[in-house]
Structures are given as structure tokens and as C-alpha cells.
Amino acid sequence: MFAKETNRDKIELERLREAVQELSILNDIATAVSGLWELDQVVDLIVHKCVKNLNVEQGAIMLLDDETSDKPFQTMIRKIDKSESKVPYHFGIQLSGWMLQNKKSLLVNDFQSDNRFKIFGKMDFSIKSLLSVPLNVKGRMIGCLNLFNKRTETGFTQNDQRILSIIAAQSAQVIESTRLYKKEKELRSLEEDLLVAHEIQNQLLPKELPQIDGYDIAGLSISAKEVGGDYYDFIPINDDHLAFCLGDISGKGIPASLLMANLQATLRGQAFSTFSCSEVLRKSNTFLYHSTDIQKFATLFYAVLNTKTNELTYSIAGHTPPMYLPDNGKLIKLDVGGTVLGFLEHTNYEEDKMIMQPGDLLVIHSDGITEAGDHEVEDYDEWRLEKAIEKHKNKSSQQIIDEIIKEVRTFTMGFQQDDMTLIVIKRKK
């Protein structure tokens, strides 16, 4: 009787020891990660504690790349031993795929004989045994926690699996919270970048409109988001010449705002060197090609108005053709020029000239006007813009802009998906 009680005591003592060890491991991990908010640090620490306390050679955490889809795992392997060995890439895909499909723990102590996995190519790391458990948050699997090569002859035990499952259950929420914190940081950083870009772009747009005898000039740019891709400018070259332009910058955010600043500086530098619009575009294109990434480019309408002779010279770099409405004539589109700026190293541009007669009207616009609407059904389109110009041609330049914007917003029911920019230049009668 006494011997039986002693054995029972030994069993209870062993269970108590295991329970204390489990609590120690869990408390150790919980305490360590509580002050960490960087995802890499949290993952490193969890794997390190598991490798140390469960006596294995290596550990890895694999996280789903997209929390709402069945995309492959983004493997985040954290080596703990001193070797430079890594879990083979193809095996990592197989393991993560199995876990994603089955969503349950996996214990393998004789890996070489397991037919579920096949290793292709040379292995720097020999896998003898493995233990993998899912990381679940509110019933959703976000990844898996894996241990490789138990440092005992018997391999992984059911108790190891139970302990690792408990660790995974507590670690999953920590990892998910850390990922959400990381996304929040990235969002705040993006918002700060957008604020900077917004300020840059606001500084580049004209602060006041040109006041020229005999002309009525107005301009407006409305961004669809915090940072737009449209750009317009007025450049007084001298008392008798006014250069003006309207363009669309590729990309968004700070890169687009920097390209806009680069383009403005380039155009302003070239505008004072020649009255030739084609030459200004040619030199600006070469400069932008060598100073920007090949994926960055800009469309542009550039013109010079001689306010003394009323001669208008223009050239287009891949931009939407402006609309010119003579006082007693039919609306025409100005389409002479060449390709976009910054895309090809060497390209030439043509230019055209005309005399603005009293009552003539020039409307320059971005594609955010004509392409406003639902691309799958119908856009505002050019013919509606033409009708609006002809309908309101006798109004002031600012009123014409206001009427066009009003009609576009009515057509789209207030929805704006792209920047809308307009310049209207009218020679007074």
C-alpha cells in the first residue's frame, strides 16, 4: 500500500513539475514579448524561447501573406543555433501548404519515411523530426509555428505538441496585434508622406492669376485625393510673353510631387531661354529622362502667348488635346506635338501657331475631366465638354471653369476618381 502511494506521489510530482515548467515557459514568453512592438523582434523571441525550452535545433514561424486569402505563407525563419543552415524553400512551401489545408498540428519523428513531403535539390539542413502547430486568431489561421529536430532519441512527444499548441494559442494574438501595430505605423507614415507631398504641390501651383490687358485668364486644379498628379503653371517671361502649361504627372505621393517640382523647375528654366515651345519640350524631355526613373513620365501642354501680337504658339507632349473655340467659328482641337516627357531619351516635338482673335477661347484640361464617370458604363467624354464650352462661351473664364466642374459633378453624382484641372484663356472683345 505504501509503495503504491509512493508511485502515485511520483506521478503527481512529475505532473506538477511539467505543469510548473509549462507555466514558466508561457510566463517567460508573455513577459518577454509584452514590451515589444516590432514584428521581427516578437517572432525572434517566440522562436528563441521555443527552441530553448523544448530542446530543438531550429524553429521557424510562417505567416500568411494575406490574412483574408489563401495565398502562400510568407516564411519568417529565425535561426537559433550557430549553423548557417536553412529550411529548404520548397519544403517550406510544402509544409505551409499542408498546414493551410489541414489546419491542425503535425508531428513527425521519422521525416525520411514520411511520404507527405519530398525534398528537391541539395539540403543544407537535415530534417529528422518536426512539430508544427497552427497560429489561430478568432478561428482564423494566420500562420504556423514550427520546430525541427528534437535533441532526444525519442523525438517529439504528445506533451511537446500540447505545450507548443498552448504557446501558439497565446502567441498568435500577440503576433496579430503586432502586425496590426506595424500596419498602423505604416499608415501613419504614409499619411505624413501625403501631407508633405500635398504641401509641396500646393506651393507649386500658381498663387495668383495673370492680369493681362485684353485677356481673361483663369485656372483651377481639384485633386481627387490628398495628393494629385495634375500640374498647371503660368510663367511670365517678359512684359509681352506669357508661358503657360498643364500636365499630368505619373504616379502618386511624394515621388509624383518631386517629379512635379522637377518638371516645374525645368520648364521655368527653359522658358526664359527660348520662345520656341518645341525646343522647350525637347530639352525638358532630355533632362527628365536623365534625372528621373524610367517609369516616371509626364504628359504636358505647353504654350507661349505673345500678348502684343496675340500670337499663340503651342506644343503637346502626349497630353489630351486642348479645345480652341474661335469667336465665330467651329471648335478645333490643338494636337500638334510629340510623345510624353521623360520616356524616350531623344525625341523631337512639332509646334503650331495661331492668332487669338477677339472673343476666341482656349480651354486646356486634364483627362480627369473627360474621363470622369464610370469607365465600365460611360464617361463624361469630350463631346460633352465641347457642348459645355460652346454653351458657356460668352461667360468669363472663371465662370466657364465653374460651369464645367458643375456639369462634371452632376454627371458623376459627386464622385471624383481622378484629378480635374482646367485653364481657360479668353481674348476679350
SEKEMI-45510 format. One record per residue: z, y, x of N, C-alpha, C, CB in turn; residue in one letter. Coordinates in steps of 0.001 Angstrom, whole numbers, plus 500000, padded with zeros to 6 digits. Each point is the difference from the previous one (the first is absolute). Glycine has a CB too. Example, Ala and Ser with C-alpha at 12.3 -4.5 7.8 and 13.67 -1.06 7.14 Angstrom:
507800494310513190500000501190499110500000501200500900501246498827498108A;498034502223501542500060501190500820500730501090499230497855499372501184S;
***
This chain:
500000498790500828500000501210499172500000501257500861501214498750498203M;499594501251502796500101501133500913498687500204500748502465499587500245F;496877499284500152498721500073500730498921500605499122500642497995501362A;499368501586497327499009500542499084500193501495499822499883497798498829K;501342502661501059500273501431499848499569500765501243501923499475498479E;498237499900502683499603500651501250498497500175500041501978499015501177T;497288499970498419498536500095499969499552501069498999499822497560500638N;500883502467498212499660501011498999500256501397500550500551498382498155R;500547501727502571500324501291500608498943500414501020502433499527499647D;497117499481501108498974500297501013498705500495499332501006498243501533K;498623501101497349498785500392499290500147501415499441499542497587499423I;501621502670499962500241501327499449500054501055501089501236498959498115E;499337500644503024500074500926501131498609500337500520502242499068500607L;496873499908499449498626500208500458499247500895499026500022497759501136E;500184501995497565499359500845498999500486501436500104499776498023498495R;501523502115501729500566501336500153499425500698501224502097499229498877L;497766499996502201499432500567501242498565500461499781501483498502501365R;497725500679497935498622500354499720499925501231499105499348497598500246E;501552502463498772500022501153499099500339501285500744500664498488498130A;500330501409502765500383501162500823498837500426500889502407499248499979V;496880499760500588498859500305500857498895500698499209500566498020501437Q;499168501463497347498991500615499157500363501443499675499460497756499043E;501804502429500547500447501353499671499920500918501213501510499054498247L;498787500393502910499939500785501237498576500437500298501982498756500880S;497074500291498950498590500320500242499526501077499026499594497656500842I;500687502147497876499565500947498980500630501373500190499704498096498432L;501567501906501894500688501272500225499450500695501233502063499086498915N;497645500111502120499449500536501247498667500696499724501148498173501325D;497988501155497905498686500570499685500146501225499110498959497728500207I;501874502157498751500182501112499073500536501242500697500402498355498184A;500564501431502695500594501128500729499002500637500944502224498909499836T;496989500241500826499064500499501011498868500808499376500555498033501425A;498918501475497438498843500674499415500373501177499118498822497849500087V;502438502287499583500412501041499056499689501405500508501795498477499206S;498220501701502117499752501326500551498582500198500483502353500064500635G;496764498959499106498616500091500470499064500339498854500502498349501808L;498514502535498473499024500345498983498573499886500512501679501507498985W;498146497993502220498658499764500512499650498539499789500242501848501712E;498613497874497699499610498642499632499977499064501204498660500950498131L;500763499478502962499926499147501194501389499620500499497834501088500616D;503076499863499351501356499728500474500712498998499096500093502302500983Q;499734497855497710500636499084499054499466498592500176500313501877498384V;498364497983501716499382498682500173500444499366501317498017500747498638V;501962500040502422500439499490501307501424499460499927498487501645501139D;502378499116498233501412499624499968500226498738499179500612502401500257L;498734497508498583500166498812499159499539498749500736499681501407497949I;499144498682502659499479498839500736500912499654501174497653500621499331V;502815500388501377500875499777501156501277499261499575499082502089501102H;501535498350497808501232499367499538499746498565499546500872502247499312K;497997497517500041499678498640499547499762499071501182499003500945497908C;500262499524503074499715499183501187501290499657500734497739501077500214V;503138499910499906501248499790500731500951499063499245499736502279501013K;500467497962497702501019499263499261499541498626499527500898502176499296N;497801497645500540499494498699499585499435499197501163499507500977497781L;500620499571503423499686499274501228498545499496500025502415499326500136N;496650501599499791498578499652500061499328500788501126499971499497497509V;498793500111502806499294500640501105499357501330499604499587497738500931E;499912502317497858499240501188499626500032500210498496498524499678501990Q;501298501579497602499977500319498581498923501019499690502431499497499858G;497185500562498904498986500967499575500195500339498532498380499110501710A;501331502128497957499956500410498600498567500405499691502438500769500014I;497023498687498902498658500360499559500131500720498666498942498019501215M;500476503168498693500089500796498775498636500099499338501915501308500962L;498080498663497726498752500184499273499445501384500280500762498410498209L;497956501651502060499372501271500318499963500921498791498635498854501733D;501230500585497086499982500782498763500950499340499018497603500765500385D;503366499974499177501051499416499163499533499612498608501600501346501272E;497219499079498339499541499682498648498785499083499985500891502185499274T;498710497295501886498800499171500035500258498729500776498573502036499837S;500408497127500207500103498741500733499281500083501342500147498769497827D;499907502382502788499371500146501307500788499217501042499114502270499357K;500266497432501801500711499276501061501219500764500478497852498967500696P;503061500297499940501197500617500540499691500875501204501314498065499173F;499468502960500960500000500783501227501085499401500881499160502143498845Q;500443497115502179500970499285500813500728500953500941498586497938499854T;502743502011500095500814500813500887500874499040500815499999502005498380M;499487497534502743500714499012500811500932500719500971498070498366499801I;503165501210500213500987500592500889500532498915500932500624501749498262R;498939498255502994500424498985500956501410500305500480497615499621500714K;503183499318499373501378500179500446500223499383501376500742500005497616I;498545498901502659500186499368501312499264500795501072500236497736498909D;499852501838502311499426500735501119498532499657500234502260500067501019K;497234498926498304498623499598500220499053501008499356500699497583500086S;498031502353500296498989500877499429499181499263498947499904501286502151E;500579497563497422499261499189499048499974500645498622500629497967501292S;498347501723497946499854500533498658499592498886499042499377502256500934K;500971497923497816499536499068498985498497500185499854502240500035498781V;496971498879501300498540500124499904499565500714498731499789497915501324P;499197502938498805499546500824498890499563499153498804499294501740501646Y;499868497249498607499487499179498901501126499239499296497824499776501226H;503169499806499555501120499316499372500802500973499130500104498387501937F;500037502852498546500705501000499212499346500205498646500714501108502103G;497933498879497874499278500144498739500250498796499094498242501372501166I;501730497422499441500236498791499214501408499987499399498381498770501470Q;502596501577499360501384499981499547500228501023498893500716499245502274L;498805501975497944500191501035498977499266499629498719500244501740501794S;498570497639498333499262499566498823500748498930499215497892500553501190G;502722498499499522500762498943499343501195500596499260499275498354501768W;501415502562498868501168500619499392499599500820498778501132500061502240M;497747500632497864499542500824498882499617499140498808499198501725501616L;500233497113498666499578499107498923501177499259499366497811499740501160Q;503122499799499668501088499160499490501271500774499655499060498172501356N;501159502949499367501153500870499709501328499238500017498487501433498624K;501681497699502362501263499272500157500244499719501470499744498960497720K;501468500604502612500363499742501393499206498833500557502293500889499566S;497499499163501752499255498951500695500779499575501247497786500916499135L;502527497790500974500727499467501146499167498879500614502254500608498971L;497384499543502297499204498995500716500662499730501348497853500747498843V;502546498008501397500626499640501279499075499210500917502177499988498833N;496705499550500652499010499297500823498656500658499747501297497796499926D;498523503346500701498835500829499708498687499304500347501410502003500406F;498557497260500695498768499369500452499478498978498997500743500359502342Q;500156499076496867499600498973499036499778500570498595501275498336501351S;498920502955498493499850500612498685498530500343499757502356500923500122D;497067498502498839498571500174499730499672501302499264499824497531499928N;501180503233499710499737501239499256499463501117500888501803499352498426R;498442500525502886499583501061500901499210499427501168502002501354499340F;496964499372501064499193499604501148499879501200500926498712498279498633K;501472501484502637499910501069500992498642499947500677502493499939500370I;496841501221499641498697500082500649500133500816501277498808499811497774F;500542499719503272500027500719501260501252499703500812498646501772498936G;501456498886502190501101499787500923501280500643499471498374499915501910K;502737499373498230501291500516499547500861500391501188499868498571497948M;500574502691502050500938500437501035501428499643499623498452501867500609D;501739497812498132501351499725499516499989498665499263500526502483499808F;500220496561500677500027498666499414500986499964498840499386498980502221S;500111500691496584500844499931498806500423498553499778498829502005498968I;502461497783501061500549498662499759500588499899498596500486499762502452K;500195501299497127500605500020498675499978501427499477501473498015500556S;498584502112498133499989501340499414500780499999498688497769500488501079L;502733500694498613500708500217498739499558501361499471502016498571500716L;497437501438498084499488501233499408500548500151498588497902499857501401S;502588501335498277500522500272498659499386501297499482502174498793500527V;497583501303498176499383501210499435500962501175499928498503498535498690P;500940502651501421500750501237499792499620500518498617500077500556502513L;500849499386496561499729500376498617500806501231499589499505497604499476N;499846503272499787500656501179499434499661500047498518499892501276502212V;501119498535496963499844500024498548498892499051499540500810502371499985K;499208496421500568499045498981499607498629500144500623501233499860497924G;498595501120502937498714500229500651500112499705501489499407501743498282R;499662497451502226500033499620501406499368501102500851499899497551499369M;500864502967501589499491501072500861499706499509501409501291501635498648I;499076497123501664499766499470501330500771498713500214499611502307500839G;500518497281500409500774498802500309500681500149501364498412498598498616C;502709500715501515500801499983501228499839498626500636501680501695499075L;497862498274502180499664498738500653500783499813501299497719500124498982N;502736498652501239500654499628501253499255498803500601502264500858499168L;497629499118502167499253498942500668500854499323501074497862501243499546F;502066497416500475500596499169501043501521500108500081497890500259501242N;502745498941497937501454499881500046500409499389501334500121499755497481K;500913500804503164500410499538501335500979498820499905499669502340500887R;500058496728498250500792498770499897499044498835499795502000501247499035T;498433497559501296499138498831499858499728499682498538500900499112502147E;500045501161496974499838499652498586499107500974499251502239498967500078T;497521502210500494499154500993499346500730500775498921498067498560500488G;501169502085498658500581500801498933500670499105498963498256501769500376F;502816498726499034500736499264498969499899500721498667501579499103501734T;498839500211497221500029500612498682500957501186499970499442497785498977Q;501608502119501852500947501113500082499342501219500635501906498372500168N;497233501381500862499241501109500605499123500672498946500003498819502237D;499363500352496957499120500530498960500786500822498990498475498040500301Q;502706501472499323500840500715499045500453501341500562500758497813499059R;499676502180502212500462501244500629498860501007500115501734498706501276I;497093500802499180498861500910500175499544500560498646499281498709502057L;500811500502496879499641500471498663500937501112499547499095497729499449S;502193502122500872500972501038499653499703501281500795501750498227499484I;497960501596501809499660501153500842498757500690499459501021498876502012I;497962500321497608498757500568499480500239500757498706498727498147501070A;502131501311498072500284500648498721500628501377500203500298497745498951A;500591502358502034500651501289500258499098500930500816502233498853499919Q;496971500565500955499154500820500876498799500570499266500728498612501921S;498783500663497066498784500429499306500150501400499413499497497610499481A;501636502645499860500203501311499388500122501090501058501124498897498058Q;499514500761503068500129500970501092498617500351500553502293499087500577V;496889499880499631498649500225500522499178500827499026500121497838501253I;499964501826497456499238500737498995500450501451499928499692497888498702E;501606502341501356500514501379499978499526500767501213502006499245498729S;497960500060502417499540500642501229498515500335499913501755498761501296T;497472500331498115498575500278499827499780501191499068499498497572500384R;501285502500498546499878501123499084500398501309500685500466498458498071L;500561501458502773500426501181500755498896500446500956502404499259499827Y;496936499753500794498898500315500912498856500676499254500642498051501443K;499024501435497368498939500606499204500383501414499579499315497727499188K;501979502457500491500468501329499614499864500981501158501593498958498369E;498742500569502834499854500854501182498542500367500226502024498933501018K;497097500067498837498574500252500192499478500980498961499732497710500972E;500768502163497786499588500912498943500471501420500285500065498108498370L;501179502024502096500509501337500341499200500609501141502289499324499239R;497370499842501745499200500475501126498624500439499534501249498473501534S;498166500754497537498691500358499460500073501308499231499394497578499866L;501667502599499369500162501239499235500125501198500938501109498715498144E;499604501090502962500117501076500984498647500306500628502369499322500462E;496864499620499838498662500200500567499100500746499016500265497899501362D;499827501726497357499184500658498989500376501469499851499764497819498814L;501532502482501311500450501384499914499429500821501149502105499247498856L;497937500170502349499428500684501171498507500221499813501749498967501475V;497545499973498075498559500110499791499680501033498925499730497607500691A;501079502420498256499799500968498920500143501431500520500861498317498338H;500129501900502499500208501332500573498845500393500911502473499656499866E;497037499372500924498868500276500884498784500417499187500885498352501675I;498822500885497271498824500295499194500127501335499265499637497548499737Q;501540502754499777500194501282499319499741501174500937501677498917498495N;498703500916502767499792501060500980498521500179500346502271499524500914Q;496940499405498896498581500066500357499147500615498895500339497999501429L;500108501897497330499218500557498899500105501525499987500368497894498665L;498596502789500835499991501476500011501183500594499251497524499927500139P;503077501075500466501128500692499359499528501052499011501362499598502041K;497423500925498187499443501004499098498486499853499970501922501582500468E;497480498896498461498551499883499823499289501202500608500355498668497900L;498428501125502611499242501124500572499679501055498940499017498437501703P;501133502802498665499656501108499112498768500698500582502439500307499255Q;496403499411500159498729500506500521499274500750498893499842498093501660I;499734503121498640499292500810499013498752499263499519500870502115501073D;498970497847497625498818499385499414500141498507499752498692501731501129G;502477497680499242500180498558499822501337499697499321498581499579502037Y;501426499357497219501210499489499340500230498587500541499627501416497863D;501452498402502881500238498736500695501355499424499597498579500775501935I;501437497924497798501249499317499646499980498586500565500225501383497892A;500967498079502336500122498637500516501309499381499555498592500604501974G;501409498066497870501200499299499545499935498543500444500213501553498012L;500937497925502403500097498575500340501262499446499354498757500330502204S;501083498582497027501122499345499330500088498567500505499748501469497937I;501336498224502761500171498662500563500439499017498925500580501005502221S;498912497782497872500406498956499060501375499470500351497608499387499637A;502729500646501655501290499521500472500617501066500890499240497584499870K;501859502055500801500684500970500858499068500537501081502166498827499563E;496983500285500952499089500391501070498575499703499569501764499563501755V;497393501451498273498617499816499584499059499833501170500498501325497996G;498262498337501671498981499842501027498958501084499953500383497589499917G;499721503333499106499029501088499880500411501195500857499441499233497675D;499537501518502746500245501162500853498957501069499688501004498538501825Y;499439502710498055499033501090499889500515501193500785499232499190497728Y;499829501688502659500392501111500872498980501124499890501151498406501581D;499322502817498669499150501172500129500220500573501400500092500494497481F;498807499754503232500095500484501382499232501313500130500216497626500874I;500465503511499129499310501278500194499534500128501462501401501063498152P;497303498797502073499479500053501371499949501437500493498649497926499584I;500792502966499604499995501434500293499880500743498676498949499647502305N;500777501638497746499951500797498781498879499579499057500961501872501294D;497999497498499245498830499670499183499794498504499781498983502066500854D;501845497104499732499786498557499884501300499283499631498139500151501686H;501770499043497279501127499174499563499580498532500025500900501884498546L;499822497309502232499782498548499990500994499379499029499162500003502409A;500407498970496903500915499287499105499601498527499957500383502097498607F;500586497072501068499740498558500026500904499275499009499304500161502411C;500280498632497234500807499118499170499715498578500459499973501612498006L;501092497653502278499814498651500520500989499003499436499117501007502050G;500630497734498266500858498897499570500334499176501233498973499944497658D;502318499987502662500455499308501200500299498539499664500954502156500932I;498623496927499916500305498590499776501477499732500263497647499373500632S;502910499688498603501387499625500212500967500886499240499355499155502220G;501934500535497957501070500745499341501140500223500987499365499026497751K;501630501731501813501203500191500802499792500863501223500737497825499199G;500143502002501781499948500815501216498693499848500759502452499793500146I;496980498972499994498710499895500701498926500886499373500599497665500634P;499340502365498023499004500829499329500283501482500209499679498199498302A;501590502178501639500345501412500184499700500455501426501783499782498245S;498431499325502722499683500337501390498494500122500206502082498821500747L;497152500292498597498540500089500085499525501291499348499805497483499979L;500854502903498929499663501251499335500245501192500924500565498960497786M;500586501019502885500315501081500939498999500034501147502426499804499404A;497188498996501060499017499890501079498661500565499548501179497965500899N;498419501681497876498724500474499470500010501508499815499674497806498860L;501423502727500607500068501447499804499889500753501328501417499622497966Q;499333499908503027499948500654501309498595499924500598502422499434500361A;496938499415499471498652499815500532499011500943499316500539497599500508T;499496502428498168499068500851499261500216501482500300499924498270498207L;501336502126501836500275501405500282499544500385501409501950499905498425R;498167499154502501499529500279501353498493500104500071501983498830500877G;497329500293498388498544500000500022499413501139499169500062497533500326Q;500615502843498591499465501023499101499775501326500700501155498873498132A;499687501464502825499886501278500696498981499959501131502364500450499415F;497086498375500862499048499886501104498552500061499533501681498652501216S;498074501056497506498623500007499489499996500126498490499256498601501936T;499671501995497527499824500070498557499252498778499471500003502497500151F;499523496655500741499241498818499597500933498926499447498260500520501740S;501590499159496988500853498979499377499729498620500583500055501355497901C;498687498335502342499653498689500554500594499817501382497892500009498676S;502129501058502117500561499912501354501517499840499943498110501412500883E;502527499280498188501449499859499834500359498564499641500160502400499275V;499101496993499821500273498620499608499699499029501132499487500600497637L;499445499641503081499658499096501111501095499990501059497567500423499579R;502885500749500829501044500080501030501343499478499467498813501978501026K;501479498326497722501256499521499408500000498482499911500215502132498691S;498645497284500959499895498543499919500261499357501362498353500234498117N;501049500307502924500197499451501347501459500094500416497658500640500601T;502949500494499123501401500195500381500904499030499249499532502419500479F;500274497448498212500839499108499211499792498550500390499928501631498135L;498843497998502199499715498622500404500818499624501228497682500194499057Y;502438500723501879500710499702501252501503500238499911497929500597501208H;502523500077497754501428500330499936500752499273498891499412502202500922S;499883496973498283500658499276498925499613498537500037500038502071498608T;500737497131500678499709498579499871498692499799499251502456499473500033D;496839499423500284498688499751499401500098499818498491499259498951502139I;501914500662497365500180499810498567500284501308499272500837497717500476Q;499325503371500279500287501289499394498725500845499967502401499887500806K;497335500704498045498817500840499875500240501007498880498484498138500844F;500554502753498972500137501016498953498628500339499443502069500936501103A;497864499262497591498800500573499393500229501501499900499461497862498683T;499445502905501367500191501458500041498761500738499498501574499717501932L;498667501340497320498977501001499704500399501252500765499466499028497674F;499598501492503120500283501186500814498895501024499767501217498610501753Y;499174502658498050499020501044499724500441501320500618499351498842497870A;499669502016502352500255501356500490499271500964499069500258499216502433V;500462501755497055499425501011499110499916501334500732500926498808497968L;497859501723502117499798501343500538500165500971498840498417499182501849N;502707501481498107500313500859498858499190501290499983502278499042500018T;497020501228501082499164501198500066498599499727499465501321500787501971K;498102498065498420498647499631499546500044499019498833499154500370502324T;502059499095497365500187499018498919499333498660500296500121501895498403N;499619497849502869499400498721500393501089498941500142498116501203501186E;501660497661498190500932498877500061499362498877500800501028500636497773L;499639498951503302499546498882500824501017498877499859498806501545501645T;500721497223498181500945498897499803499494498705500630500762501081497878Y;500161497983502293499667498650500450501100499058499524498736500882502037S;500878497884497641500944499021499461500169498835500965499361500654497663I;501893498914502528500299498804500790500529498919499070500500501391502063A;498583497935497264500371498878499143500806500355498767499952498680502017G;500130502596497647500847500423498876499212500024498692501387501365501582H;499360498625497305499389500123498676499245501326499907501833498577498974T;496878501400500688499206501240499966500574501024499032497985498666500585P;502205502582499864500454501072499109498918500343498976501463500912501837P;498925499829497145499077500388498937499779501502500040500756498065498576M;497957502307501412499609501413500086499255500356498721499855499926502552Y;500666501066496747499397500416498732499509501445500108501508498411498726L;497167501772501397499459501362499996500271500676498667498219499313501625P;501811502014498388500341500734498781499017499710498870501019501787501412D;497705498146498928498983499729498979499154498796500393499948502439499395N;500723496518501044499261498827500433500718498709499661499032501358501814G;500407497559498708500542498667499748500929499584501130497938499390498705K;503125499910500946500989499559500982499361499053501017501828500255498282L;498472499949502988499497499134501073501176499515500854497774501243500031I;502001497666500696501022499451500890499613500256501456500577498225498291K;500396502217502485499767500277501417500301498732500798500580502468499698L;498381496879500809500186498683500606499416499854501402499981499118497720D;499800501994502958499435499943501348501122499855501026498031501408499270V;501816497680501680501038499819501023499848498718500774501505501314498599G;499575497885501434499991498750500768501184499136499623498832501149501885G;501570497978499047501048499020499723501398500587500194498426498196500700T;502588501015498983501395500456500076500387500356501432500561498565498023V;500474502231502116500469500429501321500902498950500636499844502383499259L;499948497344502028500886499126500757499639498540499984501711501603499518G;497195498036499800499642498582499884499028499570501098500357500152497529F;498638500659502739499029499722501064500149501035501107498398498966498338L;501416500589502889500195500915501128498941501096500020501033498133501299E;497719501483498503498908500974500068499250500012498670499780499658502506H;500228501460496832499251500146498749499645501463499797501171498000498993T;497673502227500428499544501363499743500090500311498511498465499886501995N;501643501381497706500124500451498620498929501043499698502480499533500039Y;496957500400498785499068501014499535500771501073499237498123498299499873E;501251502853499981500628501059499219498958500664499114501716500378501808E;498742500302497171499104500680499070500546501397499736499303497799498931D;499793503081500626500386501386499745499461500458498654500032500465502468K;500675500494496937499556500614498759500658501369499874499680497730498899M;499783503067500224500573501318499735500728499940498667498171501173501326I;503116499173498696500773500029498761499674501283499240501855498618501051M;497538501203497787499633501127499163501185500355499093497542499321500067Q;502474501910499410501069500393499072500106499014498831499643502415500635P;501571497116499107500233499044498927499908498547500432499126501695498476G;500394498038502750499917498622500486501400499433500219497780500499501090D;502307498208498716501308499339500036499941498737500855500531500918497718L;500420498928503183500098498805500847501340499312499730498519501058501790L;501414497647497866501203499216499733500043498822500974499990500679497541V;501030499315503320500196498911500961501196499194499524499023501348501947I;500848497329498057501067499174499444500194498735500824499500500904497722H;501665498500502130500262498694500610499673498916498985501811500967501496S;498088497794498966499660498914499076501140499683499041498486499067501737D;502691501525498507501103499822499063499719500631498647501543499950501928G;497473500965498018499588500606498731499042499074499260500295502301500980I;498608497347499660498970499206499330500396498539499799498327501524500989T;502578497967499835500416498601499876501316499863499244498816499504502134E;501660501562497275501232499935499225499797499115498777500659502297500799A;500342496885498899499906499120498845500236498556500369498422501585498976G;501094497521500199500150498565500205498684499452500532501733499826498150D;498250499759503136498765499520500618499428498793499273500819500858502179H;500032498374497153499528498800499318499313500327498677501847498725501080E;498392502471498388499404500370498717499047501181500182502051499166498787V;498502501994501534499175501196500113500702501062500830498958499489497787E;500260501227503024500512501114500787499588501320499349499898498605502110D;500734502466498327499625501328499524498538500288500348502388500794500262Y;497225498817500926498614499982500475499410501399500186499733497820498847D;499097502212501808499375501268500365499406500727498792499513499035502243E;499960500209496798499339500666498877500990500789499147498285498186499988W;502957501333499933501016500763499269500378501268500774500877497860498976R;499180502012502349500296501164500826498886501035499871501298498554501601L;497467500998498394498872500917499835500092500755498675498581498478501403E;501740500803497538500134500640498690501138501018499994499097497928498920K;502011501723501754501147500920500047499639501271500760501579498047499898A;497671501805501197499600501169500794499095500911499182500188498651502114I;498828500741497206499079500794499192500716500660498818498138498463500676E;502844500838498765500740500518498850500850501207500363500029497709499052K;500574502265502140500967501046500367499468500927501094501838498435499371H;496855501576500851499421500745501126500252501505499929498266498247500131K;501939502288498705500197501445499867501449500434500207498086500016498435N;502786499040501786501401500315500245500238500253501480500665498614498021K;500544501830502324500333500238501411500099498680500749501226502104499379S;498750497960501930500071498785500813501288499233499738498604501114501747S;502509499592498159501274499330499736500007499369498609501159501624501527Q;498258499065497496499943499453498650499117498750499947500361502307499075Q;498553497715501679499122498820500057500764498801500549497987501483500324I;502774498735500753500817498915500565501001499501498976499735500969502293I;500952499947497055501011499619499007499384499187498865501305502062500568D;497504498335498979499345499292498900499569498604500421499222502187499082E;500273497676502143499580498685500494501206499072500104498091501055501272I;502987499436499313501211499190500135500529499603498622500555501166502168I;499412499788496900500469499722498640499172498898499353500774502374499789K;497899497691500358499126498990499403500208498631500639498331501790499496E;501843498186501825500229498728500698501301499366499525498737500846502009V;502301499948497873501294499468499565499955499531498546501137501527501625R;498101499170497559499833499549498616499258498674499966499987502381499200T;498985497506501627499210498765500056500838498818500470497961501363500455F;502894498866500542500818498915500559501356499877499313498851500343502175T;501390500486496813501285500011499279501167500243500956499040498427498291M;500724502458502678501052500401500921500183499105501200501076500971498084G;498202497911501972500156499079501130499160500482501177500434498074498421F;500164501980502758499287500424501212500200498964501094500290502433499385Q;498622496964501066500099498974501025499469500451501352499795498327498208Q;499563502849501836499479500502501269500181501512500045498321498102500139D;501595502446501069500136501445500170498827500722499329501247499645502176D;499025501514497273498956500816499362499961501357500692500301498808497763M;498538501513502808499860501253500744498702500691499596501327499051501936T;498758502263497892498848500799499584499960501318500756500078498940497732L;498713501482502612499745501363500460498873500546499122500747499500502428I;499454501694497036498956500644499214499701501367500617500725498772497883V;498006501462502422499566501271500554498906500567499095500586499267502376I;499664501926497142499078500614499039499651501405500467500969498631498104K;497723501647501915499578501358500325499997500816498711498591499198501972R;502132501889498090500121500834498810498676500678499649502409500371500556K;497383499854498176498800500698499542500139501490500211499587498211498315K;
***
